[in-house]
Amino acid sequence: MTPEELDALTAHDDLEELFVSPRHLAGSRADGDEAIKPLLDAGWSHRYDDLGNVYVDSPCMRVRVAFTPEGEDIGLWHVTAATLPMHLPRWKMVADARVPVEAVAAFTTALAASVAADGEEFLVAPLGATPGWYPLSEAGWRERIDDALAEFVSPEGLAHLVCNRSPSSYAGEMSSGPHAWDLEIGGGRYRDHATFTSDTPAHLIAAFTTALADPTPVPRTRRELPKEYLRHLTATPAGHAPARANAAASRTTTNARAAPPVAAHPTGAVAAAPHRTTAKR
């Protein structure tokens, strides 16, 4: 899509909604409601700080999801899970502002279901869980594998999921990394990341990657679209495709469970949100 084609679709209206694909380059929404709602629907508690950041806690108080558009730490989304309340996290997920909210919502939906199962699925993946990389392989992302890393690259080459065979220590993974899983979207000046530490359950990562690679177009306003990716995007006016948004919601949270289990991969690893740049990572 060219800037001129975008102008024609939106009549220069920044709030005009479009259905856009591929979703991994579509940016995110101006709020985090889509990813927070599954948790609230499951009975999780929430609170706001004075800046408007949102903190959501599981009923067992072992899992926390933070949406921090006004936070000081790197990343817009922070998800942690601990073995016991008030203990150090067993695993952590962090996602930047332009990581598609649909992928984060698929992760939180699967997380809420795992907590509700009243077992340990939110800490350890169930037997036979879909590997986190599998949905990307199924979606045609290219694989690059060497002794240190396994990398999955989107068809246009602007998104990379790296599975690190030798992540850093626990302290390193909980801070700057390297992390066992690192999704990078973009190149040059602007890059957005989603990272998962070594012990993040595979089925939760698979829910995220399933949604990320889903070809169903997602709703975005003109203002929300990353301008540097325009030439890689296709868009349809929202009024022309009303059924597609519902299809996206129904597909992203179920496909990860539906994919057939396969053998472990040889990696061994395994409010308006401000945009974060590589300089802040």
Buried (B, 14 or more C-beta within 10 A) or exposed (E): BEEEBBEEBBEEEEEBBBBBBBBBBBBBBBBBEBBBBBBEEBEBEEEEEEEEBBBBBBEBEBBBBBBBBEBEEBBBBBBBBBEEEEEEBBBBBBBBBBBBBBBBBBBBBBBBBBBBEEEEBBBBBBEEBBBBBBBBBBBEBEEEBEEEBBBBBBEEEBBBBBBBBEBBEBEEBBEEBBBBBBBBBBEEEBBBBBBBBBBBBBBBBBBBBBBBBBEBBBBBBBEBBBEBBBEBBEBBEBEEBEEBBEEBBEBBBEBBBEBEEEEEBEBBBBBEBEBBEBEEB
